[in-house]
């Protein structure tokens, strides 16, 4: 089973949690896109849902495949969000934002009664941090904000390179008009402490640490998909 087949297996298992008439948050990324394709097949048979996309990229795919969409203002309370992750630990603490949609992903997840994460087993880790942590920042005061992130990280014993994300030969810009700094900390032993420190920096709009948001993680491997529940 290759990586894409594992993503499809995870998406199939997540689709079983989607009920008729649900208000559904729809995530961003390659695994979430497999979920959208499967959902669209079900919608084509008359299955009704209303989706809120977490990115313009996801919105385009949903519209192309016929998945009905609403804005979060139209559906401010959601039943379920299904989204991917860049890393998942045993507490279902996540690193997200590799696709650049972390702010909208977190807003949508917070508006949902439940969040289910779908991923292949390569995303399951003992300790977060091998994947560079995306930190969404305001373009104003970039240098000052970067310095503040370095100081806060150092306070927690974290080091590593902070890289301003590039895309298409220029500074990457999120759907919300922000930059992303990818922080290569290497290992994050206390995600909650780091979250608190980053949240205290005015130039930081949001970060890719998702704490106590996921209810379930569906992890697919060569033997199929398994469901993990948070140890909390």
C-alpha positions in Angstrom: 0.0 0.0 0.0 1.6 3.3 -1.1 1.2 6.7 0.7 -1.8 7.7 -1.4 -3.6 4.5 -0.7 -3.1 4.9 3.0 -4.5 8.4 2.8 -7.6 7.1 1.0 -8.0 4.4 3.7 -8.0 7.0 6.4 -10.4 9.2 4.5 -12.8 6.2 4.0 -12.8 5.5 7.7 -13.5 9.2 8.5 -16.4 9.3 6.0 -18.2 6.7 8.2 -18.4 9.4 10.9 -20.3 11.8 8.6 -24.0 11.7 9.0 -26.8 12.9 6.8 -27.4 16.7 7.1 -24.2 17.4 9.0 -22.6 20.9 9.1 -19.1 19.8 8.2 -15.7 21.6 8.4 -13.5 20.4 5.5 -9.7 20.5 6.0 -6.8 21.3 3.7 -4.0 19.1 2.4 -3.5 16.0 0.4 -5.3 13.6 2.9 -8.2 16.0 3.3 -8.5 16.2 -0.5 -8.9 12.4 -0.7 -11.7 12.8 1.9 -13.3 15.5 -0.3 -13.3 13.2 -3.3 -15.0 10.4 -1.4 -17.5 12.8 0.1 -18.3 14.1 -3.3 -19.1 10.6 -4.5 -21.5 10.2 -1.7 -23.1 13.7 -2.2 -23.7 12.7 -5.9 -26.0 9.9 -4.6 -28.2 12.4 -2.7 -26.4 12.4 0.6 -26.8 15.9 2.1 -24.1 17.9 3.9 -23.1 21.5 4.1 -19.4 22.1 4.1 -17.2 25.0 5.4 -13.8 24.9 3.7 -10.6 25.8 5.6 -8.9 27.2 2.5 -9.5 28.6 -0.9 -7.8 25.5 -2.3 -10.3 23.2 -0.6 -13.1 25.5 -1.6 -12.1 25.2 -5.3 -11.9 21.4 -5.1 -15.3 21.1 -3.4 -17.0 23.4 -5.9 -15.4 21.4 -8.8 -16.7 18.1 -7.4 -20.1 19.3 -6.4 -19.8 19.4 -2.6 -22.2 22.2 -1.3 -20.4 25.0 0.6 -21.3 27.7 3.1 -19.2 30.3 4.8 -18.4 30.0 8.5 -20.6 33.2 9.0 -23.5 31.3 7.5 -22.8 28.2 9.6 -21.0 29.5 12.7 -21.5 26.2 14.6 -20.4 23.0 13.0 -21.0 19.3 13.9 -17.7 17.9 12.8 -14.4 18.9 11.2 -12.3 16.4 9.3 -8.8 17.5 8.6 -5.2 16.2 8.1 -2.1 16.9 10.2 1.6 17.1 9.7 2.4 15.4 13.0 0.2 13.6 15.6 1.3 12.4 19.1 -0.3 10.0 21.5 -2.3 12.8 23.2 -3.6 13.9 19.7 -1.7 17.1 20.0 -1.0 18.2 16.4 1.3 20.2 14.2 -0.7 21.6 11.3 0.0 24.3 8.7 2.2 22.6 6.2 -0.4 23.6 3.5 -0.5 27.2 4.8 -4.1 27.2 6.1 -3.5 26.8 9.9 -5.4 29.9 11.0 -8.6 29.0 9.1 -8.1 25.4 10.1 -8.0 26.3 13.8 -10.9 28.7 13.6 -13.1 26.0 11.9 -12.0 23.3 14.3 -12.8 25.5 17.3 -16.3 26.1 15.8 -16.9 22.4 15.7 -18.4 20.0 18.2 -15.8 17.4 17.2 -12.6 17.2 15.2 -11.3 14.0 13.5 -7.8 13.9 12.2 -6.9 11.7 9.2 -3.3 10.8 8.4 -1.0 8.1 7.3 1.2 6.4 9.9 4.3 8.5 8.9 2.6 11.4 10.7 2.4 9.6 14.1 5.3 10.6 16.3 6.4 10.1 19.9 7.3 13.8 20.4 6.3 16.7 18.1 8.8 18.8 16.3 10.6 16.9 13.6 8.2 18.7 11.2 9.0 22.5 11.3 6.3 24.3 13.2 4.4 26.8 11.0 3.8 30.2 12.7 1.5 32.6 10.9 2.6 36.2 11.4 1.6 39.7 10.4 3.8 41.1 7.7 4.2 44.3 9.7 7.2 44.0 12.0 8.5 40.8 10.5 12.0 41.2 11.9 10.8 42.2 15.4 8.4 39.2 15.5 11.0 36.8 14.3 13.3 38.0 17.1 10.6 37.6 19.7 9.9 34.1 18.5 13.6 33.3 18.9 13.7 34.7 22.5 10.5 32.9 23.6 11.8 29.6 22.1 15.2 30.1 23.8 13.4 30.6 27.1 12.1 27.1 26.7 15.4 25.6 25.6 14.4 25.4 22.0 16.7 26.5 19.1 16.8 25.9 15.4 16.3 27.8 12.2 13.4 30.1 11.6 12.6 30.3 7.9 10.2 32.6 6.1 8.2 30.4 3.8 8.6 30.9 0.1 6.2 30.1 -2.7 6.5 30.7 -6.4 9.8 32.5 -5.9 8.4 35.0 -3.5 7.2 35.3 0.2 4.4 32.9 0.7 1.1 34.6 1.6 -1.8 32.9 3.4 -5.4 33.3 2.4 -5.6 35.8 5.2 -2.8 37.9 3.9 -0.1 36.8 6.4 3.4 35.3 6.2 4.4 32.0 7.7 7.6 31.3 9.5 8.6 27.6 9.7 10.4 27.0 13.0 12.7 23.9 12.9 12.8 23.3 16.7 13.6 19.6 16.2 11.8 18.5 19.4 9.0 20.1 21.3 8.8 18.5 24.8 6.1 20.9 26.1 3.7 22.0 23.4 1.4 23.8 25.8 4.2 26.0 27.1 5.4 26.8 23.6 1.8 27.6 22.6 1.4 30.0 25.5 4.7 31.8 24.7 3.9 32.2 21.0 0.4 33.5 21.8 2.0 36.3 23.9 3.7 37.8 20.9 1.6 40.5 19.2 2.9 39.9 15.7 2.0 36.2 15.9 -1.4 35.7 14.4 -1.6 32.0 15.1 0.6 28.9 15.2 0.3 25.3 14.1 0.1 23.6 17.5 -3.4 22.2 17.9 -3.9 21.3 21.6 -6.9 19.4 22.9 -8.8 19.9 19.7 -8.9 16.5 18.1 -11.3 13.9 19.5 -10.1 11.1 17.3 -7.2 10.4 14.9 -7.7 7.9 12.1 -4.2 6.6 11.2 -3.8 4.4 8.1 -0.9 2.0 7.5 -0.2 -1.1 5.4 -2.6 -3.2 7.5 -5.4 -0.7 7.2 -6.8 2.2 9.3 -6.9 2.3 13.1 -8.6 4.9 15.4 -6.7 6.6 18.2 -8.4 8.5 21.1 -6.8 11.2 23.2 -5.1 10.2 26.4 -6.8 12.9 28.4 
